Amino acid sequence: MPIDESRKFIAVNIAVLTVSDTRTMADDKSGDTLVERVEAAGHHCVAREIVRDEPDMIEEILRRWIADDAVDCIITTGGTGITGRDVTPEAFDRVLEKKIEGFGELFRMLSYQKIGTSTMQSRALGGVAGGTYLFALPGSTGACRDGWDDILKWQLDSRHRPCNLVELMPRLLEHLK
């Protein structure tokens, strides 16, 4: 991926939300993976929580973080499958102003190279709400690693060329002017 070293790096403030009925901070390997990668890339993990697979509870945390000026981006892990308790995309639908369709498409394309047709079970998605980026990744550690390493690491780096999501951040709220 082309990084233009002549451009200034801008750290992004990222909140990490694990959606799970069973995980705790002590055994949340997917959340740990995201936090480690966020910080290794020079960004700031400004909040981290675990929430049950309940759409109202997920929505409440998303809205709180969207309203927080200290949060530029929210990355969730878990709840993107197709079982009855997988409700992260439904919670996202309640808050998103715009979907970033290409994120889910790209995630599944890259995932296909590793897990084949099983990737069709993922409802990974991205979008924007209140000037905040939101990305929903599957709950596996491998999916979090792939989503960060292959997509988000690059798009959340202000030096990435030809373009990146960071350079668009000042314009995400222009529809409110």
matplotlib code that plots the C-alpha trace (Angstrom):
import matplotlib.pyplot as plt

x = [0.0, 1.4, 2.3, 3.5, 6.1, 6.1, 2.6, 1.9, 0.6, -2.7, -3.6, -7.2, -9.2, -10.8, -13.3, -13.5, -16.7, -16.9, -20.4, -20.8, -23.0, -20.0, -16.8, -15.2, -12.2, -10.1, -10.8, -11.7, -8.9, -10.6, -10.9, -7.3, -6.2, -7.9, -6.6, -3.0, -3.1, -4.8, -2.1, 0.8, -0.3, 0.0, -3.7, -5.4, -7.9, -10.0, -12.7, -13.4, -16.4, -18.1, -21.8, -24.3, -25.9, -28.9, -29.6, -30.8, -27.7, -25.4, -27.3, -27.0, -23.2, -22.8, -24.9, -22.9, -19.6, -20.9, -21.9, -18.5, -16.2, -13.2, -14.2, -13.4, -14.0, -15.8, -14.8, -17.0, -16.2, -18.9, -22.5, -22.2, -23.1, -26.5, -27.7, -30.6, -28.3, -26.2, -27.7, -24.8, -25.8, -29.3, -28.0, -25.8, -28.8, -30.5, -27.6, -25.9, -26.4, -24.4, -23.2, -19.7, -20.8, -17.2, -16.0, -18.1, -17.6, -13.8, -13.7, -15.6, -13.4, -10.2, -11.7, -12.7, -9.0, -8.5, -11.8, -13.4, -17.2, -17.6, -17.2, -20.7, -21.9, -20.3, -22.4, -19.3, -20.2, -19.0, -20.6, -20.7, -22.9, -22.5, -19.1, -17.8, -16.7, -18.2, -17.0, -18.4, -16.1, -16.9, -16.0, -13.1, -9.6, -8.6, -11.3, -10.3, -6.7, -7.7, -10.1, -7.4, -4.3, -5.8, -8.2, -8.5, -4.8, -4.4, -7.6, -7.1, -3.6, -3.5, -0.5, -2.1, -2.4, -4.2, -6.8, -7.9, -10.7, -8.8, -8.5, -12.4, -13.0, -13.2, -16.0, -18.2, -20.5, -20.7, -24.3, -25.2, -23.8]
y = [0.0, 3.4, 5.5, 9.0, 9.8, 13.5, 13.7, 14.3, 11.4, 12.2, 10.0, 8.9, 8.5, 5.0, 3.3, -0.5, -2.3, -6.1, -7.5, -10.8, -12.6, -14.5, -12.5, -10.6, -8.2, -11.1, -13.3, -10.8, -11.7, -10.0, -6.7, -7.1, -7.6, -4.5, -2.3, -3.6, -2.9, 0.5, 1.6, 0.0, 2.1, 5.3, 5.9, 6.2, 3.7, 6.2, 3.8, 0.1, -1.8, -5.2, -5.3, -8.2, -9.1, -6.8, -4.2, -1.5, -1.8, -1.7, 1.3, 3.1, 2.8, 3.7, 6.9, 7.8, 7.5, 9.2, 12.2, 12.2, 14.7, 12.6, 9.6, 9.8, 6.1, 3.1, -0.4, -3.3, -7.0, -9.6, -10.0, -9.8, -13.4, -14.7, -16.5, -15.1, -13.4, -11.6, -8.1, -5.7, -4.7, -4.1, -1.8, 0.0, 0.5, 2.5, 5.0, 5.2, 8.3, 6.8, 3.3, 2.7, -0.3, -0.9, -1.8, -4.9, -5.8, -5.5, -7.3, -10.3, -10.3, -10.4, -12.9, -15.2, -15.6, -17.1, -18.8, -19.4, -19.3, -19.2, -15.5, -15.2, -15.6, -12.3, -9.1, -6.9, -3.3, 0.3, 3.7, 7.2, 8.9, 12.3, 12.7, 9.4, 6.4, 3.1, -0.4, -3.7, -6.7, -10.4, -11.7, -13.9, -12.8, -13.6, -11.4, -8.5, -9.0, -9.1, -6.2, -4.0, -5.2, -5.3, -2.3, -0.1, 0.3, 1.9, 3.9, 5.4, 6.5, 10.1, 9.3, 6.6, 7.4, 8.0, 8.8, 7.8, 8.3, 10.6, 13.4, 13.3, 13.7, 17.5, 17.2, 14.6, 17.1, 19.6, 18.6, 20.3, 23.7]
z = [0.0, -0.9, 2.1, 1.2, 3.9, 2.9, 4.4, 8.1, 10.1, 11.9, 14.9, 14.9, 18.2, 18.0, 20.3, 20.3, 21.1, 21.5, 21.0, 22.8, 25.3, 26.7, 26.5, 29.3, 29.2, 30.5, 27.5, 24.7, 22.3, 19.3, 21.2, 22.4, 18.8, 17.6, 20.5, 20.0, 16.2, 16.7, 19.1, 17.1, 14.1, 16.2, 16.8, 20.2, 21.7, 23.6, 24.8, 25.0, 26.1, 25.8, 25.3, 25.0, 21.6, 22.3, 19.6, 22.1, 24.2, 21.1, 19.7, 23.1, 23.1, 19.4, 19.9, 23.0, 21.2, 18.0, 20.2, 21.8, 20.0, 21.3, 19.2, 15.5, 14.6, 16.2, 15.4, 16.6, 16.7, 16.9, 16.1, 12.3, 11.5, 10.5, 13.7, 15.7, 18.3, 15.6, 15.6, 15.2, 11.6, 12.8, 15.5, 12.9, 10.7, 13.5, 13.7, 10.3, 8.1, 5.2, 4.5, 3.1, 1.0, -0.3, 3.2, 3.5, -0.1, 0.2, 3.6, 2.1, -1.0, 1.0, 3.5, 0.6, -0.1, 3.4, 4.3, 0.9, 0.5, 4.3, 4.0, 2.7, 6.3, 7.3, 7.4, 8.0, 7.2, 7.5, 7.5, 8.9, 11.6, 13.2, 11.6, 13.1, 11.1, 12.2, 11.1, 12.1, 12.0, 12.7, 16.2, 15.3, 16.0, 12.4, 11.0, 13.2, 12.2, 8.5, 8.7, 10.4, 8.6, 5.1, 5.1, 8.1, 8.8, 5.4, 5.2, 8.6, 7.8, 6.6, 4.5, 2.4, -1.3, -3.5, -0.8, 2.7, 5.1, 7.4, 4.8, 4.5, 8.3, 8.2, 5.6, 7.2, 8.8, 5.9, 5.2, 8.6, 7.6]

ax = plt.figure().add_subplot(projection="3d")
ax.plot(x, y, z, "-o")
ax.set_aspect("equal")
plt.show()
